[in-house]
Amino acid sequence: MQQYNIEGLYATRQGVKKAQKSGLVPLAYIEPYAKTIWANSPDEAIRIATEELNGGAWTEGPRITRANEEERMRQMGAPELPGFGAPRQAKKGRK
């Protein structure tokens, strides 16, 4: 099994019902979805994520990535909070 990060926007069950009546999903019923799923293939990961929507429907996505949030932030060069980086070695003093 491999780890897949699934991201996207979905309409909740109530949003899908309102969209059937009016044709548009109200913004109040659109929510973000971001979760790490263990699966054998990307297709299986999408299927599991779709089942977890509980009657909702994808409005944007789902996107699959293999890189997690930490790796993406490091690639972008985002600043790190103090104390979360690798520990620095102590400077050697004179003898």
N, C-alpha and C positions, 0 to 999 in steps of 0.2 A: 504494500500500500504506500501511496505517496501523499504528500501534503499539498493541497491546492487552496489558494486564497480566492474566494469568490466575492465580487463586489458588484453593486448595481443599485438601481432604484426600483421599488415595487409599490404597487397600489394595494392597500389592505382589502380585506373581503368586502367591507362596506363601500370602499371606493370603487370596487369592481361593480357592485350593484348599482351605485349612482351613475357610473359610466354607461351602463346598459340603458338607463332611462334617458340621460341627457346627451350621451355621446362623448362627454369629457370627464376626466377624473379630476375632482377638486384637489387643489394643492394640499389641503389639510389631511388628505388620505394617502399621500405619497410619502414613503419612508425609505431611508437608506438601508442597505443590507451589506454587511461586511463580516465575513466569517471564514475561518480556516476549517476545511473539511478534509478528512482522510478518505481517500478513495483509490480504486485501482486504475481509473482512467478519468480524463477530463469530462467526458460525457456522463459518467456516473456521478461525478461531483456536482455537475449542473442539475442532474435529476434529483439528487438528495437536497440541494438548495431549493429547488422548485417545490419539493414536497414540504419543506419547512415553512413555506409562505402561508400555509393553512387557508387555502382558498383565494389567496392574493394572486396578482399577475405582474409580471415584469413590465415596467414602463421604459426602463433604460438598463441595458445589460442583459444578462450577467456577463461580467468579464472575469476571465481566469488568469491568475498570475502565479508563478512559482516563487517569486520573491515576496518576503513578508514586509510588513510596514517598516520595521527597523532597517532592513537592507535598502528599501526605496529611499528613505530619508537620508541615509548615508550617501547614496549615489547622487542625490540632489545637492549634497553639501550643506544640509541644514545644520545649524549650530547644536551642539550637545549641551545638556545641562551640566553644571559642575558636579563632579563626584560620580558621574556615570561612565566616564571614559576608562581606558586602561590605566591601571595604577602606574605612577611614575616611580622610577627607581631613585632612591635617596642619593644625593650627591656625596661623593667621597671627600672627606675633609683632609687637611694636611696632617702629616704625621711628623 
